[in-house]
Amino acid sequence: MLLSGVGFLLPYNSFITDVDYLHHKYPGTSIVFDMSLTYILVALAAVLLNNVLVERLTLHTRITASALGPAMGHLPVMAPTCLAGHPLTQFP
């Protein structure tokens, strides 16, 4: 949960930290409000998409996609196992 919160708020804090610079570069505009609104709308869309995918896809499909997605072609794919070392295919 901590890493999720950091990952969600870090981009927002990076933009908002530059408030003085943005007001200097774009005087008389609502650039900070526009950036905040854009970030919040994109974050909302990402959360809604994530919730839809969690409801629509099975746990096995999500685990396979998260394991294969970033590592496609870079790392060997190992069969998922439980903490006791038994293959997950033995469980319903």
Biopython code that builds the backbone (N, CA, C, O; Angstrom):
import numpy as np
from Bio.PDB.StructureBuilder import StructureBuilder

atoms = [
    (1, "MET", "N", (0.827, -1.190, 0.000)),
    (1, "MET", "CA", (0.000, 0.000, 0.000)),
    (1, "MET", "C", (0.873, 1.257, 0.000)),
    (1, "MET", "O", (0.540, 2.260, -0.632)),
    (2, "LEU", "N", (1.989, 1.184, 0.716)),
    (2, "LEU", "CA", (2.881, 2.334, 0.760)),
    (2, "LEU", "C", (3.445, 2.633, -0.628)),
    (2, "LEU", "O", (3.444, 3.783, -1.069)),
    (3, "LEU", "N", (3.925, 1.598, -1.310)),
    (3, "LEU", "CA", (4.481, 1.798, -2.649)),
    (3, "LEU", "C", (3.407, 2.251, -3.631)),
    (3, "LEU", "O", (3.687, 3.046, -4.528)),
    (4, "SER", "N", (2.204, 1.763, -3.476)),
    (4, "SER", "CA", (1.111, 2.201, -4.326)),
    (4, "SER", "C", (0.832, 3.685, -4.118)),
    (4, "SER", "O", (0.636, 4.421, -5.085)),
    (5, "GLY", "N", (0.813, 4.123, -2.877)),
    (5, "GLY", "CA", (0.599, 5.532, -2.587)),
    (5, "GLY", "C", (1.714, 6.410, -3.117)),
    (5, "GLY", "O", (1.461, 7.485, -3.661)),
    (6, "VAL", "N", (2.947, 5.957, -2.960)),
    (6, "VAL", "CA", (4.084, 6.720, -3.476)),
    (6, "VAL", "C", (4.016, 6.795, -4.999)),
    (6, "VAL", "O", (4.219, 7.860, -5.582)),
    (7, "GLY", "N", (3.733, 5.677, -5.632)),
    (7, "GLY", "CA", (3.644, 5.665, -7.090)),
    (7, "GLY", "C", (2.507, 6.512, -7.624)),
    (7, "GLY", "O", (2.602, 7.061, -8.722)),
    (8, "PHE", "N", (1.441, 6.623, -6.862)),
    (8, "PHE", "CA", (0.294, 7.417, -7.293)),
    (8, "PHE", "C", (0.540, 8.911, -7.108)),
    (8, "PHE", "O", (0.146, 9.714, -7.953)),
    (9, "LEU", "N", (1.183, 9.283, -6.017)),
    (9, "LEU", "CA", (1.338, 10.701, -5.695)),
    (9, "LEU", "C", (2.648, 11.326, -6.150)),
    (9, "LEU", "O", (2.735, 12.551, -6.240)),
    (10, "LEU", "N", (3.664, 10.532, -6.439)),
    (10, "LEU", "CA", (4.956, 11.095, -6.827)),
    (10, "LEU", "C", (4.885, 11.956, -8.085)),
    (10, "LEU", "O", (5.438, 13.056, -8.082)),
    (11, "PRO", "N", (4.230, 11.512, -9.163)),
    (11, "PRO", "CA", (4.139, 12.389, -10.341)),
    (11, "PRO", "C", (3.402, 13.691, -10.037)),
    (11, "PRO", "O", (3.799, 14.754, -10.512)),
    (12, "TYR", "N", (2.343, 13.613, -9.257)),
    (12, "TYR", "CA", (1.586, 14.816, -8.908)),
    (12, "TYR", "C", (2.464, 15.788, -8.122)),
    (12, "TYR", "O", (2.482, 16.986, -8.406)),
    (13, "ASN", "N", (3.183, 15.273, -7.142)),
    (13, "ASN", "CA", (4.049, 16.133, -6.337)),
    (13, "ASN", "C", (5.179, 16.719, -7.174)),
    (13, "ASN", "O", (5.619, 17.838, -6.910)),
    (14, "SER", "N", (5.651, 15.997, -8.165)),
    (14, "SER", "CA", (6.702, 16.517, -9.040)),
    (14, "SER", "C", (6.205, 17.727, -9.813)),
    (14, "SER", "O", (6.941, 18.699, -9.980)),
    (15, "PHE", "N", (4.967, 17.680, -10.285)),
    (15, "PHE", "CA", (4.418, 18.818, -11.021)),
    (15, "PHE", "C", (4.126, 19.994, -10.093)),
    (15, "PHE", "O", (4.425, 21.139, -10.433)),
    (16, "ILE", "N", (3.553, 19.724, -8.938)),
    (16, "ILE", "CA", (3.125, 20.787, -8.050)),
    (16, "ILE", "C", (4.321, 21.477, -7.388)),
    (16, "ILE", "O", (4.214, 22.634, -6.982)),
    (17, "THR", "N", (5.451, 20.783, -7.274)),
    (17, "THR", "CA", (6.637, 21.394, -6.691)),
    (17, "THR", "C", (7.100, 22.602, -7.496)),
    (17, "THR", "O", (7.713, 23.516, -6.943)),
    (18, "ASP", "N", (6.818, 22.616, -8.781)),
    (18, "ASP", "CA", (7.255, 23.702, -9.663)),
    (18, "ASP", "C", (6.241, 24.839, -9.763)),
    (18, "ASP", "O", (6.194, 25.523, -10.786)),
    (19, "VAL", "N", (5.443, 25.054, -8.748)),
    (19, "VAL", "CA", (4.397, 26.076, -8.813)),
    (19, "VAL", "C", (4.981, 27.461, -9.075)),
    (19, "VAL", "O", (4.486, 28.182, -9.941)),
    (20, "ASP", "N", (6.011, 27.838, -8.353)),
    (20, "ASP", "CA", (6.589, 29.169, -8.534)),
    (20, "ASP", "C", (7.149, 29.350, -9.951)),
    (20, "ASP", "O", (6.959, 30.393, -10.576)),
    (21, "TYR", "N", (7.836, 28.328, -10.440)),
    (21, "TYR", "CA", (8.386, 28.404, -11.792)),
    (21, "TYR", "C", (7.276, 28.518, -12.829)),
    (21, "TYR", "O", (7.374, 29.317, -13.760)),
    (22, "LEU", "N", (6.235, 27.735, -12.674)),
    (22, "LEU", "CA", (5.138, 27.756, -13.650)),
    (22, "LEU", "C", (4.404, 29.094, -13.631)),
    (22, "LEU", "O", (4.017, 29.604, -14.682)),
    (23, "HIS", "N", (4.213, 29.663, -12.445)),
    (23, "HIS", "CA", (3.573, 30.982, -12.371)),
    (23, "HIS", "C", (4.455, 32.053, -13.012)),
    (23, "HIS", "O", (3.947, 32.999, -13.614)),
    (24, "HIS", "N", (5.761, 31.906, -12.884)),
    (24, "HIS", "CA", (6.690, 32.865, -13.502)),
    (24, "HIS", "C", (6.711, 32.700, -15.024)),
    (24, "HIS", "O", (6.709, 33.685, -15.761)),
    (25, "LYS", "N", (6.731, 31.448, -15.487)),
    (25, "LYS", "CA", (6.805, 31.171, -16.924)),
    (25, "LYS", "C", (5.493, 31.486, -17.640)),
    (25, "LYS", "O", (5.501, 31.973, -18.771)),
    (26, "TYR", "N", (4.374, 31.208, -16.984)),
    (26, "TYR", "CA", (3.047, 31.443, -17.579)),
    (26, "TYR", "C", (2.236, 32.373, -16.674)),
    (26, "TYR", "O", (1.304, 31.916, -16.014)),
    (27, "PRO", "N", (2.565, 33.659, -16.629)),
    (27, "PRO", "CA", (1.844, 34.571, -15.733)),
    (27, "PRO", "C", (0.391, 34.772, -16.178)),
    (27, "PRO", "O", (0.091, 34.836, -17.370)),
    (28, "GLY", "N", (-0.480, 34.867, -15.206)),
    (28, "GLY", "CA", (-1.885, 35.128, -15.489)),
    (28, "GLY", "C", (-2.668, 33.931, -15.992)),
    (28, "GLY", "O", (-3.802, 34.082, -16.447)),
    (29, "THR", "N", (-2.080, 32.733, -15.919)),
    (29, "THR", "CA", (-2.804, 31.536, -16.373)),
    (29, "THR", "C", (-3.117, 30.644, -15.178)),
    (29, "THR", "O", (-2.604, 30.843, -14.077)),
    (30, "SER", "N", (-3.958, 29.675, -15.422)),
    (30, "SER", "CA", (-4.303, 28.703, -14.378)),
    (30, "SER", "C", (-3.582, 27.384, -14.660)),
    (30, "SER", "O", (-4.194, 26.318, -14.589)),
    (31, "ILE", "N", (-2.297, 27.446, -14.976)),
    (31, "ILE", "CA", (-1.545, 26.260, -15.382)),
    (31, "ILE", "C", (-1.499, 25.206, -14.288)),
    (31, "ILE", "O", (-1.570, 24.013, -14.585)),
    (32, "VAL", "N", (-1.384, 25.610, -13.047)),
    (32, "VAL", "CA", (-1.318, 24.644, -11.953)),
    (32, "VAL", "C", (-2.651, 23.912, -11.817)),
    (32, "VAL", "O", (-2.679, 22.695, -11.636)),
    (33, "PHE", "N", (-3.749, 24.650, -11.903)),
    (33, "PHE", "CA", (-5.066, 24.005, -11.844)),
    (33, "PHE", "C", (-5.245, 23.060, -13.026)),
    (33, "PHE", "O", (-5.739, 21.944, -12.860)),
    (34, "ASP", "N", (-4.848, 23.497, -14.209)),
    (34, "ASP", "CA", (-4.986, 22.654, -15.400)),
    (34, "ASP", "C", (-4.180, 21.365, -15.271)),
    (34, "ASP", "O", (-4.662, 20.287, -15.619)),
    (35, "MET", "N", (-2.954, 21.480, -14.771)),
    (35, "MET", "CA", (-2.123, 20.289, -14.600)),
    (35, "MET", "C", (-2.695, 19.373, -13.525)),
    (35, "MET", "O", (-2.691, 18.152, -13.685)),
    (36, "SER", "N", (-3.181, 19.943, -12.446)),
    (36, "SER", "CA", (-3.773, 19.133, -11.383)),
    (36, "SER", "C", (-5.016, 18.400, -11.882)),
    (36, "SER", "O", (-5.192, 17.211, -11.617)),
    (37, "LEU", "N", (-5.867, 19.111, -12.598)),
    (37, "LEU", "CA", (-7.080, 18.501, -13.124)),
    (37, "LEU", "C", (-6.745, 17.386, -14.113)),
    (37, "LEU", "O", (-7.353, 16.316, -14.078)),
    (38, "THR", "N", (-5.781, 17.637, -14.987)),
    (38, "THR", "CA", (-5.376, 16.617, -15.956)),
    (38, "THR", "C", (-4.839, 15.386, -15.252)),
    (38, "THR", "O", (-5.189, 14.262, -15.609)),
    (39, "TYR", "N", (-3.989, 15.589, -14.251)),
    (39, "TYR", "CA", (-3.426, 14.451, -13.530)),
    (39, "TYR", "C", (-4.516, 13.657, -12.818)),
    (39, "TYR", "O", (-4.521, 12.427, -12.873)),
    (40, "ILE", "N", (-5.425, 14.338, -12.161)),
    (40, "ILE", "CA", (-6.482, 13.649, -11.427)),
    (40, "ILE", "C", (-7.385, 12.864, -12.380)),
    (40, "ILE", "O", (-7.797, 11.751, -12.055)),
    (41, "LEU", "N", (-7.695, 13.423, -13.542)),
    (41, "LEU", "CA", (-8.542, 12.710, -14.507)),
    (41, "LEU", "C", (-7.834, 11.481, -15.073)),
    (41, "LEU", "O", (-8.452, 10.428, -15.234)),
    (42, "VAL", "N", (-6.543, 11.608, -15.374)),
    (42, "VAL", "CA", (-5.787, 10.453, -15.877)),
    (42, "VAL", "C", (-5.680, 9.384, -14.793)),
    (42, "VAL", "O", (-5.822, 8.196, -15.080)),
    (43, "ALA", "N", (-5.432, 9.796, -13.557)),
    (43, "ALA", "CA", (-5.342, 8.842, -12.453)),
    (43, "ALA", "C", (-6.688, 8.141, -12.233)),
    (43, "ALA", "O", (-6.726, 6.937, -11.977)),
    (44, "LEU", "N", (-7.780, 8.886, -12.331)),
    (44, "LEU", "CA", (-9.104, 8.286, -12.189)),
    (44, "LEU", "C", (-9.351, 7.250, -13.283)),
    (44, "LEU", "O", (-9.859, 6.162, -13.010)),
    (45, "ALA", "N", (-8.992, 7.588, -14.512)),
    (45, "ALA", "CA", (-9.160, 6.632, -15.618)),
    (45, "ALA", "C", (-8.317, 5.380, -15.380)),
    (45, "ALA", "O", (-8.773, 4.269, -15.654)),
    (46, "ALA", "N", (-7.092, 5.546, -14.873)),
    (46, "ALA", "CA", (-6.231, 4.395, -14.603)),
    (46, "ALA", "C", (-6.818, 3.511, -13.501)),
    (46, "ALA", "O", (-6.774, 2.285, -13.602)),
    (47, "VAL", "N", (-7.358, 4.118, -12.467)),
    (47, "VAL", "CA", (-7.959, 3.346, -11.375)),
    (47, "VAL", "C", (-9.196, 2.607, -11.870)),
    (47, "VAL", "O", (-9.386, 1.434, -11.548)),
    (48, "LEU", "N", (-10.033, 3.277, -12.643)),
    (48, "LEU", "CA", (-11.233, 2.614, -13.179)),
    (48, "LEU", "C", (-10.870, 1.464, -14.110)),
    (48, "LEU", "O", (-11.484, 0.399, -14.048)),
    (49, "LEU", "N", (-9.874, 1.670, -14.975)),
    (49, "LEU", "CA", (-9.423, 0.599, -15.865)),
    (49, "LEU", "C", (-8.881, -0.572, -15.060)),
    (49, "LEU", "O", (-9.157, -1.729, -15.378)),
    (50, "ASN", "N", (-8.116, -0.277, -14.024)),
    (50, "ASN", "CA", (-7.583, -1.330, -13.176)),
    (50, "ASN", "C", (-8.710, -2.121, -12.520)),
    (50, "ASN", "O", (-8.655, -3.350, -12.479)),
    (51, "ASN", "N", (-9.720, -1.444, -12.013)),
    (51, "ASN", "CA", (-10.848, -2.132, -11.382)),
    (51, "ASN", "C", (-11.619, -2.988, -12.379)),
    (51, "ASN", "O", (-12.051, -4.090, -12.045)),
    (52, "VAL", "N", (-11.793, -2.495, -13.588)),
    (52, "VAL", "CA", (-12.476, -3.277, -14.619)),
    (52, "VAL", "C", (-11.668, -4.529, -14.950)),
    (52, "VAL", "O", (-12.229, -5.620, -15.059)),
    (53, "LEU", "N", (-10.355, -4.378, -15.109)),
    (53, "LEU", "CA", (-9.524, -5.539, -15.431)),
    (53, "LEU", "C", (-9.522, -6.559, -14.296)),
    (53, "LEU", "O", (-9.520, -7.763, -14.552)),
    (54, "VAL", "N", (-9.523, -6.100, -13.058)),
    (54, "VAL", "CA", (-9.544, -7.027, -11.926)),
    (54, "VAL", "C", (-10.854, -7.811, -11.909)),
    (54, "VAL", "O", (-10.858, -8.999, -11.589)),
    (55, "GLU", "N", (-11.954, -7.166, -12.247)),
    (55, "GLU", "CA", (-13.246, -7.851, -12.252)),
    (55, "GLU", "C", (-13.401, -8.791, -13.453)),
    (55, "GLU", "O", (-14.049, -9.832, -13.341)),
    (56, "ARG", "N", (-12.819, -8.437, -14.583)),
    (56, "ARG", "CA", (-13.031, -9.206, -15.812)),
    (56, "ARG", "C", (-12.050, -10.367, -15.994)),
    (56, "ARG", "O", (-12.420, -11.403, -16.547)),
    (57, "LEU", "N", (-10.810, -10.207, -15.537)),
    (57, "LEU", "CA", (-9.786, -11.220, -15.770)),
    (57, "LEU", "C", (-9.626, -12.116, -14.549)),
    (57, "LEU", "O", (-9.778, -11.670, -13.412)),
    (58, "THR", "N", (-9.320, -13.377, -14.798)),
    (58, "THR", "CA", (-9.094, -14.305, -13.694)),
    (58, "THR", "C", (-7.744, -14.020, -13.051)),
    (58, "THR", "O", (-6.890, -13.350, -13.631)),
    (59, "LEU", "N", (-7.571, -14.537, -11.855)),
    (59, "LEU", "CA", (-6.308, -14.349, -11.148)),
    (59, "LEU", "C", (-5.154, -14.950, -11.949)),
    (59, "LEU", "O", (-4.085, -14.348, -12.046)),
    (60, "HIS", "N", (-5.363, -16.115, -12.511)),
    (60, "HIS", "CA", (-4.308, -16.777, -13.292)),
    (60, "HIS", "C", (-3.900, -15.923, -14.488)),
    (60, "HIS", "O", (-2.711, -15.800, -14.779)),
    (61, "THR", "N", (-4.863, -15.338, -15.180)),
    (61, "THR", "CA", (-4.569, -14.493, -16.337)),
    (61, "THR", "C", (-3.796, -13.254, -15.917)),
    (61, "THR", "O", (-2.850, -12.858, -16.598)),
    (62, "ARG", "N", (-4.181, -12.637, -14.808)),
    (62, "ARG", "CA", (-3.481, -11.432, -14.336)),
    (62, "ARG", "C", (-2.055, -11.745, -13.928)),
    (62, "ARG", "O", (-1.141, -10.975, -14.225)),
    (63, "ILE", "N", (-1.850, -12.873, -13.246)),
    (63, "ILE", "CA", (-0.499, -13.258, -12.837)),
    (63, "ILE", "C", (0.355, -13.541, -14.061)),
    (63, "ILE", "O", (1.507, -13.112, -14.128)),
    (64, "THR", "N", (-0.199, -14.257, -15.026)),
    (64, "THR", "CA", (0.543, -14.569, -16.242)),
    (64, "THR", "C", (0.888, -13.306, -17.013)),
    (64, "THR", "O", (2.014, -13.165, -17.491)),
    (65, "ALA", "N", (-0.047, -12.398, -17.140)),
    (65, "ALA", "CA", (0.203, -11.153, -17.873)),
    (65, "ALA", "C", (1.247, -10.294, -17.168)),
    (65, "ALA", "O", (2.100, -9.697, -17.825)),
    (66, "SER", "N", (1.190, -10.224, -15.847)),
    (66, "SER", "CA", (2.169, -9.405, -15.130)),
    (66, "SER", "C", (3.544, -10.053, -15.146)),
    (66, "SER", "O", (4.556, -9.353, -15.106)),
    (67, "ALA", "N", (3.598, -11.392, -15.206)),
    (67, "ALA", "CA", (4.889, -12.078, -15.251)),
    (67, "ALA", "C", (5.502, -12.016, -16.644)),
    (67, "ALA", "O", (6.716, -11.870, -16.783)),
    (68, "LEU", "N", (4.672, -12.126, -17.669)),
    (68, "LEU", "CA", (5.190, -12.160, -19.034)),
    (68, "LEU", "C", (5.363, -10.783, -19.646)),
    (68, "LEU", "O", (6.251, -10.582, -20.475)),
    (69, "GLY", "N", (4.531, -9.836, -19.253)),
    (69, "GLY", "CA", (4.564, -8.514, -19.865)),
    (69, "GLY", "C", (5.922, -7.843, -19.847)),
    (69, "GLY", "O", (6.503, -7.639, -20.913)),
    (70, "PRO", "N", (6.462, -7.488, -18.679)),
    (70, "PRO", "CA", (7.732, -6.775, -18.648)),
    (70, "PRO", "C", (8.926, -7.658, -18.975)),
    (70, "PRO", "O", (9.952, -7.161, -19.439)),
    (71, "ALA", "N", (8.808, -8.956, -18.739)),
    (71, "ALA", "CA", (9.962, -9.835, -18.911)),
    (71, "ALA", "C", (9.962, -10.567, -20.239)),
    (71, "ALA", "O", (10.776, -11.468, -20.440)),
    (72, "MET", "N", (9.086, -10.213, -21.136)),
    (72, "MET", "CA", (8.966, -10.930, -22.394)),
    (72, "MET", "C", (10.298, -10.901, -23.149)),
    (72, "MET", "O", (10.741, -9.850, -23.611)),
    (73, "GLY", "N", (10.921, -12.066, -23.265)),
    (73, "GLY", "CA", (12.155, -12.172, -24.008)),
    (73, "GLY", "C", (13.407, -11.825, -23.222)),
    (73, "GLY", "O", (14.510, -11.983, -23.744)),
    (74, "HIS", "N", (13.279, -11.359, -21.987)),
    (74, "HIS", "CA", (14.458, -10.972, -21.221)),
    (74, "HIS", "C", (14.831, -11.993, -20.158)),
    (74, "HIS", "O", (16.012, -12.259, -19.933)),
    (75, "LEU", "N", (13.838, -12.558, -19.512)),
    (75, "LEU", "CA", (14.091, -13.492, -18.432)),
    (75, "LEU", "C", (13.327, -14.786, -18.672)),
    (75, "LEU", "O", (12.248, -14.765, -19.264)),
    (76, "PRO", "N", (13.870, -15.906, -18.223)),
    (76, "PRO", "CA", (13.105, -17.143, -18.357)),
    (76, "PRO", "C", (11.875, -17.111, -17.461)),
    (76, "PRO", "O", (11.927, -16.592, -16.346)),
    (77, "VAL", "N", (10.785, -17.659, -17.941)),
    (77, "VAL", "CA", (9.541, -17.675, -17.175)),
    (77, "VAL", "C", (9.496, -18.958, -16.368)),
    (77, "VAL", "O", (9.630, -20.055, -16.910)),
    (78, "MET", "N", (9.305, -18.807, -15.065)),
    (78, "MET", "CA", (9.235, -19.967, -14.188)),
    (78, "MET", "C", (7.783, -20.256, -13.856)),
    (78, "MET", "O", (6.952, -19.349, -13.813)),
    (79, "ALA", "N", (7.485, -21.523, -13.622)),
    (79, "ALA", "CA", (6.132, -21.900, -13.254)),
    (79, "ALA", "C", (5.810, -21.321, -11.883)),
    (79, "ALA", "O", (6.641, -21.409, -10.979)),
    (80, "PRO", "N", (4.627, -20.729, -11.700)),
    (80, "PRO", "CA", (4.273, -20.173, -10.388)),
    (80, "PRO", "C", (4.133, -21.270, -9.350)),
    (80, "PRO", "O", (3.594, -22.341, -9.629)),
    (81, "THR", "N", (4.621, -20.996, -8.157)),
    (81, "THR", "CA", (4.529, -21.958, -7.068)),
    (81, "THR", "C", (3.994, -21.248, -5.832)),
    (81, "THR", "O", (4.051, -20.022, -5.728)),
    (82, "CYS", "N", (3.476, -22.036, -4.901)),
    (82, "CYS", "CA", (3.036, -21.464, -3.633)),
    (82, "CYS", "C", (4.241, -21.352, -2.705)),
    (82, "CYS", "O", (5.350, -21.728, -3.085)),
    (83, "LEU", "N", (4.040, -20.846, -1.508)),
    (83, "LEU", "CA", (5.156, -20.666, -0.582)),
    (83, "LEU", "C", (5.830, -21.977, -0.202)),
    (83, "LEU", "O", (7.012, -21.987, 0.144)),
    (84, "ALA", "N", (5.093, -23.082, -0.262)),
    (84, "ALA", "CA", (5.661, -24.376, 0.091)),
    (84, "ALA", "C", (6.451, -24.975, -1.072)),
    (84, "ALA", "O", (7.084, -26.019, -0.910)),
    (85, "GLY", "N", (6.424, -24.331, -2.245)),
    (85, "GLY", "CA", (7.185, -24.820, -3.385)),
    (85, "GLY", "C", (6.411, -25.742, -4.310)),
    (85, "GLY", "O", (6.975, -26.264, -5.272)),
    (86, "HIS", "N", (5.109, -25.957, -4.035)),
    (86, "HIS", "CA", (4.301, -26.820, -4.880)),
    (86, "HIS", "C", (3.788, -26.016, -6.080)),
    (86, "HIS", "O", (3.434, -24.847, -5.932)),
    (87, "PRO", "N", (3.747, -26.633, -7.265)),
    (87, "PRO", "CA", (3.198, -25.906, -8.423)),
    (87, "PRO", "C", (1.755, -25.505, -8.188)),
    (87, "PRO", "O", (0.995, -26.267, -7.591)),
    (88, "LEU", "N", (1.365, -24.339, -8.642)),
    (88, "LEU", "CA", (0.004, -23.850, -8.439)),
    (88, "LEU", "C", (-1.015, -24.617, -9.257)),
    (88, "LEU", "O", (-2.212, -24.522, -8.988)),
    (89, "THR", "N", (-0.575, -25.368, -10.244)),
    (89, "THR", "CA", (-1.510, -26.122, -11.070)),
    (89, "THR", "C", (-2.167, -27.256, -10.285)),
    (89, "THR", "O", (-3.171, -27.806, -10.737)),
    (90, "GLN", "N", (-1.621, -27.620, -9.110)),
    (90, "GLN", "CA", (-2.222, -28.676, -8.307)),
    (90, "GLN", "C", (-3.436, -28.202, -7.539)),
    (90, "GLN", "O", (-4.220, -29.015, -7.050)),
    (91, "PHE", "N", (-3.601, -26.891, -7.427)),
    (91, "PHE", "CA", (-4.707, -26.345, -6.637)),
    (91, "PHE", "C", (-5.813, -25.890, -7.573)),
    (91, "PHE", "O", (-5.542, -25.472, -8.699)),
    (92, "PRO", "N", (-7.062, -25.969, -7.116)),
    (92, "PRO", "CA", (-8.176, -25.548, -7.994)),
    (92, "PRO", "C", (-8.194, -24.060, -8.235)),
    (92, "PRO", "O", (-9.064, -23.560, -8.948)),
]
sb = StructureBuilder()
sb.init_structure("model")
sb.init_model(0)
sb.init_chain("A")
sb.init_seg("    ")
for serial, (resi, resn, name, xyz) in enumerate(atoms, 1):
    if name == "N":
        sb.init_residue(resn, " ", resi, " ")
    sb.init_atom(name, np.array(xyz, "f"), 0.0, 1.0, " ", f" {name:<3s}", serial, name[0])
structure = sb.get_structure()
